Each structure stands twice: as structure tokens, then as C-alpha cells.
Amino acid sequence: MYLTISETAEYLELDEAKIRAFVLQCKIRSVYDGKQYLINKDQFSTHLEQMEKYRETIQEYLRESLPEDIDVKDED
């Protein structure tokens, strides 16, 4: 499925100017049909999956409690 620059910006929740810059810098693959750039939506699926896994990993890390300090001496 191909998206326009504005649709891609909405899908990725980024500014249209940033998407246009990425297209012109060849950081996002696209096809120019004579009027507009068309961007294949599937090229973002792997990136979005990896970002979701990374987000879950960070959330798990933040939920962990701090371990007790092994250098604390028992005063009993």
C-alpha cells in the first residue's frame, strides 16, 4: 500500500516537512509519479516493531525494584 507524504506523516506521527526532507535525502524510499511522492507503507513495519519491543524492554526495566545494597552491613 502506498501513501502520500501527508498520509505518511500522519501514520508515523511526524511533521510533513520532516517526511519530505527524509524523502529528498533518500532516507525513506519513495516513487515519484509525476505529481507527488508515493511511499510504501510496509517499509516501516520492521522499524515500528523494533521500537515497540524496545519500549516494552524499557518499561520492564523501569518497573524493576532496586536491589538491596550488598555493602550495607548488618548492625545486629
N, C-alpha and C positions, 0 to 999 in steps of 0.2 A: 504494500500500500504506500502510495506516495503522498507526501504532504507539502504544502506551500511553506514559505518561510514563516508566515504568521501562525499557521497551524502547528508548525514545529515548535515555535516559541511558546505557544500555549501548552503543548504536550510536555515540553521539558521545563516549563515554568521559568523561562528566561526571557530577557528582553529581545525584541525583534532585531534591534541593531547588532546585538551580540551574535545572534544566529547568522545574520547576513555577513558579519565580519568573519565568522568561522567558515562560512561557505566560500567567501572570496579568498581566504587564506588556505583553502583546501584541507581544513581540519575536519570538515563534515563533507562527506561525498554527496554530490548532487548532480542533477541533469538539468541543463538549460533548454527549455522547449521553444525558445524564441521570444517568449513574453515574460516568463518567470522561472525561478529555480524550483525544481521539484526534488524532494529529499525522501529517500526510502526510510520508512519508519523502523524497519527491522534492524537497522544498523545500531540502534540504541538499546536493544533488548539485553544484550550481554552486559553492557555498562550499567544499566539500571539494576539488573540482578546482582551484580557485584557490589554496587552501592548499598543495596538493601541488606546483603549479608554483612557488610562492614558496619552498617548502622546497628544491626542486631548484636554483633560482637561487642561494639562499644557499649550498648545498653546492658549487656550481661556483665561486662567489666565494672560498670558504674554501680550495679546492684550488689556486687560482692562486698561483704563487710571486711573491714580492716583486720588483719591477723594480729594477735597479741604479740607484743614485742618480746622476743626471746631473751633480750638483755635485761629485762626487768627482774630484779632479784626479789625473791620471796623473803619478807622480813619476819616470818614466824619462826 
